Amino acid sequence: MAKRMKRMQFDQIIELLNKIDTESIYDKVTKVPQSEDLYHELEKYVNLKNFPRFSVLGIDIYRYGLYKHLEQTMIPALFKILFDKAIRLCLENNQFVFQNYTKEKIEKSFISTGDGGFLIFETPLHAVFFAINFEMMVRSFNAYHHYPKLRKIIGSLSLRYAITYDTIFSFENNYYGSAIINNARILEKDTLNRCLLDQRTYEWFLTNIDGIENLQTYTIYDIANIYEFTRYDNKFIKSGENDIINTRLSRYTGVINSDILRVGQFESKQTLMNIFNLHL
């Protein structure tokens, strides 16, 4: 069963405000009102205790501003090409993990920034798998296997990735929340082309597979025992394609090595959070 995102309805919020608050008031003497009644009603409506967490994969084209004008105008189209091919790899070659996704669902969960964007997934494992597939397409392009003449014009492409795990909600067909904010801050502050994880992403893997380092020792049967995947249809294990993590361990395909290193901290909600560098 897919995780359901909290959707904030504008009409419901307006109805709540009109019921408890006053839209306009112009008295000679301005008074700061008591707001406990509205606060409790808003707290009840938002229901923060049941706010689900989602994983956000941030993708940023490294040093996009240094490309010449012609190359800059072509890179968004190239990004779209690589993005579509990465989606296809996820859906066709990682069928168990992405069984709840369609091309349209992934595209709808993408927030474009022009030179990259943010993708929203149910779990950090989905984010890692998509990042692997996307990077595979980037390296294939850089090796002149896709549109070699365009590759000659643009040059080598390098990307930065960040994966965060926190609350997200939707409002008026847009996405908001700490997971997106933290992801943007990580990408903004980092100056190297690498993949960074926030502390909650690190803890998700620590809780579910005893650390992301163990990806190299896991089979798809082990993935199926992770809590978020226990309701997934196991028919995709035996009859589906699962290239990144297969039914048996291999030192030749899939995740061969997985290394994690704490590289620093950043402040989120007045709390210092550790940042980790992931190398697969």
TAZIVEN-V23106 format. One record per residue. N is the residue number from 1. RES is the residue in one letter. PSI is psi in radians with two decimals (* if undefined). NEAR is the number of other C-alpha atoms within 10 Angstrom. Layout:
n->N res->RES psi->PSI near->NEAR
n->N res->RES psi->PSI near->NEAR
This chain:
n->1 res->M psi->2.26 near->10
n->2 res->A psi->2.53 near->12
n->3 res->K psi->2.37 near->13
n->4 res->R psi->2.25 near->12
n->5 res->M psi->2.52 near->16
n->6 res->K psi->2.21 near->18
n->7 res->R psi->2.09 near->15
n->8 res->M psi->2.15 near->15
n->9 res->Q psi->2.14 near->11
n->10 res->F psi->-0.76 near->11
n->11 res->D psi->-0.69 near->9
n->12 res->Q psi->-0.67 near->11
n->13 res->I psi->-0.76 near->14
n->14 res->I psi->-0.73 near->12
n->15 res->E psi->-0.71 near->11
n->16 res->L psi->-0.74 near->15
n->17 res->L psi->-0.76 near->15
n->18 res->N psi->-0.45 near->11
n->19 res->K psi->-0.66 near->11
n->20 res->I psi->-0.55 near->13
n->21 res->D psi->3.13 near->14
n->22 res->T psi->2.24 near->8
n->23 res->E psi->-0.80 near->9
n->24 res->S psi->2.42 near->5
n->25 res->I psi->2.25 near->7
n->26 res->Y psi->1.51 near->6
n->27 res->D psi->2.83 near->6
n->28 res->K psi->-0.62 near->6
n->29 res->V psi->2.11 near->5
n->30 res->T psi->2.23 near->8
n->31 res->K psi->2.47 near->7
n->32 res->V psi->2.04 near->5
n->33 res->P psi->2.86 near->7
n->34 res->Q psi->2.37 near->8
n->35 res->S psi->0.24 near->10
n->36 res->E psi->-0.66 near->9
n->37 res->D psi->-0.75 near->11
n->38 res->L psi->-0.69 near->15
n->39 res->Y psi->-0.79 near->12
n->40 res->H psi->-0.66 near->11
n->41 res->E psi->-0.71 near->14
n->42 res->L psi->-0.68 near->14
n->43 res->E psi->-0.70 near->12
n->44 res->K psi->-0.69 near->11
n->45 res->Y psi->-0.79 near->13
n->46 res->V psi->-0.68 near->16
n->47 res->N psi->1.11 near->11
n->48 res->L psi->-0.49 near->11
n->49 res->K psi->-0.50 near->8
n->50 res->N psi->0.42 near->8
n->51 res->F psi->1.99 near->15
n->52 res->P psi->2.64 near->15
n->53 res->R psi->2.54 near->23
n->54 res->F psi->2.78 near->25
n->55 res->S psi->2.41 near->27
n->56 res->V psi->2.21 near->34
n->57 res->L psi->2.01 near->29
n->58 res->G psi->2.29 near->28
n->59 res->I psi->2.26 near->24
n->60 res->D psi->2.25 near->22
n->61 res->I psi->2.09 near->19
n->62 res->Y psi->2.16 near->18
n->63 res->R psi->0.80 near->15
n->64 res->Y psi->-0.63 near->17
n->65 res->G psi->-0.27 near->10
n->66 res->L psi->-0.17 near->9
n->67 res->Y psi->2.64 near->13
n->68 res->K psi->2.91 near->10
n->69 res->H psi->-0.80 near->9
n->70 res->L psi->-0.79 near->10
n->71 res->E psi->-0.69 near->16
n->72 res->Q psi->-0.67 near->15
n->73 res->T psi->-0.42 near->12
n->74 res->M psi->-0.40 near->13
n->75 res->I psi->-0.71 near->20
n->76 res->P psi->-0.69 near->17
n->77 res->A psi->-0.70 near->11
n->78 res->L psi->-0.73 near->19
n->79 res->F psi->-0.74 near->18
n->80 res->K psi->-0.71 near->12
n->81 res->I psi->-0.86 near->13
n->82 res->L psi->-0.65 near->21
n->83 res->F psi->-0.82 near->20
n->84 res->D psi->-0.69 near->16
n->85 res->K psi->-0.62 near->15
n->86 res->A psi->-0.69 near->22
n->87 res->I psi->-0.79 near->21
n->88 res->R psi->-0.73 near->15
n->89 res->L psi->-0.73 near->20
n->90 res->C psi->-0.82 near->28
n->91 res->L psi->-0.60 near->20
n->92 res->E psi->-0.57 near->16
n->93 res->N psi->-0.03 near->17
n->94 res->N psi->1.06 near->25
n->95 res->Q psi->-0.57 near->20
n->96 res->F psi->-0.88 near->27
n->97 res->V psi->-0.65 near->24
n->98 res->F psi->0.43 near->20
n->99 res->Q psi->-0.39 near->16
n->100 res->N psi->0.12 near->15
n->101 res->Y psi->2.65 near->15
n->102 res->T psi->2.94 near->14
n->103 res->K psi->-0.73 near->12
n->104 res->E psi->-0.68 near->9
n->105 res->K psi->-0.73 near->11
n->106 res->I psi->-0.75 near->14
n->107 res->E psi->-0.65 near->15
n->108 res->K psi->-0.49 near->13
n->109 res->S psi->0.15 near->15
n->110 res->F psi->2.28 near->18
n->111 res->I psi->1.90 near->16
n->112 res->S psi->2.47 near->14
n->113 res->T psi->0.12 near->12
n->114 res->G psi->-0.99 near->12
n->115 res->D psi->0.53 near->17
n->116 res->G psi->-2.53 near->23
n->117 res->G psi->-3.00 near->17
n->118 res->F psi->2.36 near->23
n->119 res->L psi->2.35 near->21
n->120 res->I psi->2.22 near->27
n->121 res->F psi->2.89 near->23
n->122 res->E psi->-0.70 near->19
n->123 res->T psi->2.81 near->21
n->124 res->P psi->-0.46 near->23
n->125 res->L psi->-0.70 near->19
n->126 res->H psi->-0.75 near->19
n->127 res->A psi->-0.74 near->22
n->128 res->V psi->-0.76 near->22
n->129 res->F psi->-0.74 near->19
n->130 res->F psi->-0.71 near->23
n->131 res->A psi->-0.69 near->21
n->132 res->I psi->-0.84 near->19
n->133 res->N psi->-0.68 near->21
n->134 res->F psi->-0.76 near->23
n->135 res->E psi->-0.58 near->19
n->136 res->M psi->-0.74 near->16
n->137 res->M psi->-0.65 near->21
n->138 res->V psi->-0.79 near->21
n->139 res->R psi->-0.58 near->15
n->140 res->S psi->-0.68 near->14
n->141 res->F psi->-0.79 near->20
n->142 res->N psi->-0.47 near->19
n->143 res->A psi->0.23 near->12
n->144 res->Y psi->0.46 near->15
n->145 res->H psi->-0.30 near->11
n->146 res->H psi->2.21 near->16
n->147 res->Y psi->1.14 near->12
n->148 res->P psi->-0.57 near->14
n->149 res->K psi->-0.69 near->10
n->150 res->L psi->-0.67 near->15
n->151 res->R psi->-0.70 near->17
n->152 res->K psi->-0.65 near->11
n->153 res->I psi->-0.85 near->11
n->154 res->I psi->-0.69 near->19
n->155 res->G psi->-3.04 near->15
n->156 res->S psi->2.45 near->13
n->157 res->L psi->2.35 near->17
n->158 res->S psi->2.48 near->16
n->159 res->L psi->2.76 near->19
n->160 res->R psi->2.51 near->20
n->161 res->Y psi->2.60 near->27
n->162 res->A psi->2.43 near->29
n->163 res->I psi->2.15 near->34
n->164 res->T psi->2.78 near->31
n->165 res->Y psi->1.88 near->29
n->166 res->D psi->-2.97 near->20
n->167 res->T psi->2.56 near->19
n->168 res->I psi->2.50 near->22
n->169 res->F psi->2.83 near->20
n->170 res->S psi->2.57 near->14
n->171 res->F psi->2.15 near->12
n->172 res->E psi->0.80 near->9
n->173 res->N psi->0.37 near->8
n->174 res->N psi->2.82 near->11
n->175 res->Y psi->2.47 near->16
n->176 res->Y psi->2.87 near->12
n->177 res->G psi->2.96 near->14
n->178 res->S psi->-0.61 near->19
n->179 res->A psi->-0.68 near->24
n->180 res->I psi->-0.77 near->25
n->181 res->I psi->-0.84 near->15
n->182 res->N psi->-0.67 near->22
n->183 res->N psi->-0.79 near->25
n->184 res->A psi->-0.67 near->21
n->185 res->R psi->-0.70 near->14
n->186 res->I psi->-0.82 near->21
n->187 res->L psi->-0.61 near->21
n->188 res->E psi->-0.68 near->10
n->189 res->K psi->-0.42 near->9
n->190 res->D psi->2.54 near->12
n->191 res->T psi->0.11 near->11
n->192 res->L psi->2.72 near->13
n->193 res->N psi->1.63 near->15
n->194 res->R psi->3.14 near->16
n->195 res->C psi->2.08 near->21
n->196 res->L psi->2.52 near->29
n->197 res->L psi->2.54 near->27
n->198 res->D psi->3.05 near->24
n->199 res->Q psi->-0.67 near->18
n->200 res->R psi->-0.60 near->20
n->201 res->T psi->-0.78 near->24
n->202 res->Y psi->-0.76 near->23
n->203 res->E psi->-0.56 near->16
n->204 res->W psi->-0.81 near->17
n->205 res->F psi->-0.63 near->19
n->206 res->L psi->-0.72 near->14
n->207 res->T psi->-0.72 near->12
n->208 res->N psi->-0.54 near->15
n->209 res->I psi->0.38 near->18
n->210 res->D psi->0.51 near->12
n->211 res->G psi->2.49 near->16
n->212 res->I psi->-0.30 near->21
n->213 res->E psi->-0.43 near->19
n->214 res->N psi->0.00 near->15
n->215 res->L psi->-0.57 near->23
n->216 res->Q psi->-0.23 near->19
n->217 res->T psi->0.05 near->17
n->218 res->Y psi->2.54 near->18
n->219 res->T psi->3.02 near->18
n->220 res->I psi->-0.42 near->22
n->221 res->Y psi->-0.67 near->15
n->222 res->D psi->-0.68 near->15
n->223 res->I psi->-0.65 near->20
n->224 res->A psi->-0.32 near->18
n->225 res->N psi->-0.09 near->14
n->226 res->I psi->2.43 near->14
n->227 res->Y psi->-0.83 near->10
n->228 res->E psi->-0.31 near->15
n->229 res->F psi->0.03 near->17
n->230 res->T psi->-0.37 near->12
n->231 res->R psi->0.08 near->12
n->232 res->Y psi->2.68 near->19
n->233 res->D psi->2.07 near->14
n->234 res->N psi->-0.06 near->15
n->235 res->K psi->-0.45 near->10
n->236 res->F psi->-0.13 near->17
n->237 res->I psi->-0.85 near->19
n->238 res->K psi->-0.66 near->13
n->239 res->S psi->-0.15 near->10
n->240 res->G psi->3.00 near->16
n->241 res->E psi->2.23 near->18
n->242 res->N psi->1.46 near->23
n->243 res->D psi->-0.73 near->17
n->244 res->I psi->-0.83 near->19
n->245 res->I psi->1.98 near->26
n->246 res->N psi->-2.96 near->22
n->247 res->T psi->-0.23 near->15
n->248 res->R psi->2.72 near->10
n->249 res->L psi->2.55 near->16
n->250 res->S psi->2.49 near->15
n->251 res->R psi->0.18 near->10
n->252 res->Y psi->-0.44 near->7
n->253 res->T psi->2.91 near->11
n->254 res->G psi->-2.65 near->18
n->255 res->V psi->1.88 near->21
n->256 res->I psi->-0.69 near->15
n->257 res->N psi->2.53 near->13
n->258 res->S psi->2.04 near->15
n->259 res->D psi->2.48 near->15
n->260 res->I psi->2.44 near->16
n->261 res->L psi->2.27 near->12
n->262 res->R psi->2.23 near->15
n->263 res->V psi->-0.12 near->11
n->264 res->G psi->-2.90 near->11
n->265 res->Q psi->2.74 near->15
n->266 res->F psi->2.79 near->15
n->267 res->E psi->2.24 near->11
n->268 res->S psi->2.13 near->12
n->269 res->K psi->0.77 near->8
n->270 res->Q psi->0.40 near->7
n->271 res->T psi->2.33 near->9
n->272 res->L psi->2.24 near->12
n->273 res->M psi->2.45 near->15
n->274 res->N psi->2.56 near->16
n->275 res->I psi->2.39 near->22
n->276 res->F psi->2.51 near->22
n->277 res->N psi->2.18 near->17
n->278 res->L psi->2.29 near->21
n->279 res->H psi->2.11 near->13
n->280 res->L psi->* near->16
